C-alpha cells in the first residue's frame, strides 16, 4: 500500500482478529511477495524445527560472494542455530552487519511474543518522526527493521 510492509502486517493482524477472534496463541508466518517456493520446499520440516526450538524462526543461508549485503537482511547465528544479530540491508563495508556470514530472505515464523510487538514498534516510529522531516520514516516500516528490534529485545 506504500505505507510500509510492517504497517500492512499490522493491518493484517487486526483483520485476522476481526475474522478469527482470539489469535493470541498462534504463530504468524510472514514472507515476501516475490519469494519463490519450489516443490521441494519442505514447510513441514521447517515447522517441526520451529516447534522443537520454540520462539520465532527466520530462514537464513550462507552468504555467497556475489550477494550484496546492502540489498539483504544479514545475520549471525550461534552454535545452536539461534540468530544472535541481524542487520537490515547494511549500507557499506564497515557498517554493522555488512560482514555477517548469513543472508536472511524475508521468511519468518513469528511466535506471539514477537508479533504482538509490531503495533507498539510502529507507534514508536510514528511518535519519533519529526514533523519538520516528513521523509524521516522512509524505509522505517520495513520488516527487516522490526526483525533487528526483535532480535535485540527478545
Backbone torsions as a table, in degrees:
resi	resn	phi	psi	omega
1	UNK	NA	-1.9	-176.9
2	UNK	84.6	-2.0	-179.9
3	UNK	-88.6	-11.4	-174.4
4	UNK	106.3	138.6	-174.6
5	UNK	-61.2	-34.4	-178.1
6	UNK	-67.2	-35.3	176.1
7	UNK	-70.5	-33.0	175.4
8	UNK	-66.9	-38.6	176.8
9	UNK	-63.4	-41.6	177.3
10	UNK	-59.9	-42.9	177.1
11	UNK	-61.9	-42.0	177.8
12	UNK	-62.1	-37.9	177.2
13	UNK	-64.2	-43.8	178.1
14	UNK	-61.6	-42.9	179.4
15	UNK	-65.4	-40.0	178.0
16	UNK	-61.6	-40.9	177.3
17	UNK	-62.1	-41.3	179.8
18	UNK	-63.9	-38.3	-176.6
19	UNK	-85.1	-44.2	-172.6
20	UNK	-98.0	-14.1	-177.1
21	UNK	81.9	-125.3	-175.8
22	UNK	-74.5	112.1	177.5
23	UNK	-116.5	8.5	-169.4
24	UNK	-59.1	-29.7	-178.3
25	UNK	-96.6	7.6	-173.4
26	UNK	-99.3	149.6	174.0
27	UNK	-81.0	155.6	-178.9
28	UNK	-123.0	125.1	176.4
29	UNK	-98.7	127.4	178.6
30	UNK	-126.4	129.1	175.0
31	UNK	-145.1	157.4	-177.4
32	UNK	-70.4	145.7	-179.9
33	UNK	-66.0	-19.2	179.5
34	UNK	-99.5	13.1	177.7
35	UNK	-78.3	132.8	178.2
36	UNK	-103.7	135.5	176.4
37	UNK	-116.1	127.2	177.3
38	UNK	-94.5	166.2	-175.5
39	UNK	-54.9	-31.9	-177.6
40	UNK	-86.8	5.5	173.8
41	UNK	-64.6	120.0	-171.0
42	UNK	-102.6	80.9	-179.5
43	UNK	-62.3	-37.4	179.1
44	UNK	-57.8	-43.8	179.7
45	UNK	-64.8	-40.8	178.7
46	UNK	-64.0	-44.2	179.2
47	UNK	-64.6	-38.6	178.3
48	UNK	-65.5	-41.7	177.8
49	UNK	-62.1	-44.8	179.6
50	UNK	-62.6	-42.3	179.7
51	UNK	-63.5	-39.1	-179.8
52	UNK	-69.3	-37.3	-176.9
53	UNK	-86.1	-28.9	-175.6
54	UNK	78.0	-179.0	178.3
55	UNK	67.1	-144.2	179.7
56	UNK	-111.4	167.8	-176.8
57	UNK	-140.8	140.9	167.9
58	UNK	-130.5	144.2	177.3
59	UNK	-80.6	150.1	174.3
60	UNK	-152.6	160.7	177.2
61	UNK	-145.0	162.2	-179.6
62	UNK	-65.1	133.7	-178.7
63	UNK	-64.3	137.5	176.1
64	UNK	-100.2	153.7	-176.7
65	UNK	-55.7	-38.4	-174.9
66	UNK	-77.3	-10.8	-175.1
67	UNK	-77.2	144.0	-179.3
68	UNK	-103.6	110.2	-179.9
69	UNK	-55.2	-30.5	-178.6
70	UNK	-67.6	-6.7	178.5
71	UNK	-114.3	7.8	-173.0
72	UNK	-138.3	159.6	165.6
73	UNK	-81.4	130.6	-176.2
74	UNK	-116.7	144.9	-179.3
75	UNK	-145.0	162.6	171.1
76	UNK	-117.1	146.6	177.5
77	UNK	-129.1	157.1	177.3
78	UNK	-95.9	-175.4	-176.2
79	UNK	-66.9	-15.6	177.4
80	UNK	-95.5	12.0	-179.5
81	UNK	68.3	20.0	176.6
82	UNK	-90.4	135.6	177.4
83	UNK	-72.3	123.6	-178.2
84	UNK	-109.2	-13.8	177.0
85	UNK	-155.9	145.5	-179.2
86	UNK	-142.9	138.4	175.7
87	UNK	-134.5	126.5	179.7
88	UNK	-85.8	112.6	174.0
89	UNK	47.0	62.1	179.1
90	UNK	-59.0	133.4	-167.6
91	UNK	-62.8	-47.9	-172.6
92	UNK	-158.7	166.7	175.3
93	UNK	-51.2	138.7	-177.5
94	UNK	98.3	-23.3	176.5
95	UNK	-79.4	146.6	-179.7
96	UNK	-53.1	127.2	176.2
97	UNK	95.3	-16.4	-176.5
98	UNK	-59.9	-32.0	-178.4
99	UNK	-101.3	11.0	177.2
100	UNK	-61.0	144.5	-173.6
101	UNK	-83.6	-7.6	-176.0
102	UNK	-124.4	148.4	178.0
103	UNK	-108.3	138.0	178.2
104	UNK	-116.5	108.8	173.2
105	UNK	-69.5	160.6	-178.2
106	UNK	-77.1	84.9	172.9
107	UNK	-146.2	108.4	-175.1
108	UNK	-131.8	144.2	168.6
109	UNK	-116.0	109.2	-176.1
110	UNK	-97.8	127.6	171.3
111	UNK	-74.0	163.3	-178.3
112	UNK	-55.7	-34.7	-179.6
113	UNK	-63.2	-24.2	178.3
114	UNK	-89.4	-55.5	-173.5
115	UNK	-66.6	-24.0	176.7
116	UNK	-65.7	-17.3	179.2
117	UNK	-80.3	-14.7	-173.2
118	UNK	-59.8	-49.2	179.9
119	UNK	-59.0	-42.2	179.4
120	UNK	-67.0	-37.9	177.6
121	UNK	-62.7	-46.9	178.1
122	UNK	-61.1	-43.3	179.9
123	UNK	-62.3	-38.7	-180.0
124	UNK	-67.5	-34.8	176.1
125	UNK	-64.9	-44.4	179.3
126	UNK	-64.1	-41.2	-178.5
127	UNK	-66.9	-32.7	-177.2
128	UNK	-84.5	-10.0	-179.7
129	UNK	-67.6	136.3	179.0
130	UNK	-83.5	135.7	179.5
131	UNK	-68.3	-23.0	179.3
132	UNK	-91.5	3.0	176.9
133	UNK	-132.9	71.8	-174.6
134	UNK	-60.2	-23.3	179.7
135	UNK	-90.3	7.5	-176.9
136	UNK	-67.5	-14.8	-179.9
137	UNK	-96.5	5.1	-179.5
138	UNK	-56.4	119.5	179.8
139	UNK	81.7	-7.0	-175.8
140	UNK	-66.6	-30.3	-176.6
141	UNK	-93.0	25.7	174.8
142	UNK	-74.2	150.6	-179.4
143	UNK	-65.5	-33.2	178.7
144	UNK	-60.3	-36.2	177.8
145	UNK	-63.3	-38.9	176.8
146	UNK	-66.5	-40.8	179.3
147	UNK	-61.1	-42.4	175.2
148	UNK	-53.4	-49.0	179.2
149	UNK	-60.8	-47.1	-175.7
150	UNK	-65.6	-40.9	179.0
151	UNK	-62.4	-38.6	-178.6
152	UNK	-76.0	-30.2	-170.9
153	UNK	-105.6	-14.5	-179.1
154	UNK	-96.8	NA	NA
